[in-house]
Each structure stands twice: as structure tokens, then as C-alpha cells.
């Protein structure tokens, strides 16, 4: 299930969200409590112990929910104070990266991928395969595995990898200069 405030994933056993420290209520508890409190008129006393026992929750949780349900809703557009210009929503913080930052990072990643893709065409099939297996995988293939695949020594695979990487760097730098992304 998710935290109702920050959408962080929490387990049913969690009492508080570890990210925003919001109280986590069991699914459906609010609905059951709301129904119980609505059935009671304002003149009737609400037996919080009895409700806590019926729902198998701590009495403190029932008290907390009763207070929340009894209080009126407040608008985020309401002023902080009667003499101030600020609103409650001005204090809300969006901790995610800005739209401009995300767009810039996405464009830069696309540009880098394009440069890498074009530079890879300067390598022959064996160099491309060795470089891909050794440098572009989350779990790189071992020199031993590649040496057996190509029937050459591990040292020769390492030399091919180093030479291919140098070719790749040179091709990327040349393409970046050509596109005027960097200066000499």
C-alpha cells in the first residue's frame, strides 16, 4: 500500500511512513470510523474504548481520527494570517527536480547516446562486441569468457578493449568538436 501523503510504498505493519512520518492507518479503518462517528449525533457521547475494541486498534488512534474528523477542512489558499499576503500552499515544497532540470538531463542523455552510437560505427565487429561486453554491461563479461569465445588470450582481449576504448574516445571527441559541443 502507499502512504496517503507522499505515495511512498509502506507495508501494512508500518505505523508511520518512514519518508514523511505520516500515520499509516489499516485499509478501510477510516471508512469504518467515519461511519461510526457519523451515526453518533453530537449530543451522544462516543465511547472511544468500545470503538477501539471493535476495530482492534489502539484507543489513541481512534482519538486521533476523531479529532481529525471533527475539525473542519481548511483551504490551502487560505491566508497564513489575517494580516499577511502568504497562503498555506506557499509552504508546500516539491522536492522533485524542476521540469527544466529533467528536460536538460534528458536532452543531454540523448545527445550522449547519439554520440556513443555514432562513435561505435568506427569500431569493427570484434572491437564493438568486446567493448560492449566489458564496458557497457551491468555485469561485465570476464576476459576469460571473451578469450574463449574468440580463441585468443585474455591479454589480447584486454589490448583490444583498450584500443577500442581509445578509438571510441577519439571519435566522440571529434564528433563533439564538430557539433561545437566542446572547444579544442
Secondary structure, DSSP 8 states (H G I E B T S, - for coil): -B-TTT--B--TT-SB-TTT--B---TTHHHHHHHHHHHS-TTS---HHHHHHHHTS-HHHHHHHHHHHHS----TTSBSSTT-S-BGGGG----S--HHHHHHHHHHHHHHHHHHHHHHTTS-HHHHHHHHHHHSSSS---HHHHHHHHTS-HHHHHHHHHHHHHHHHHHHHHHHHHTTSS--
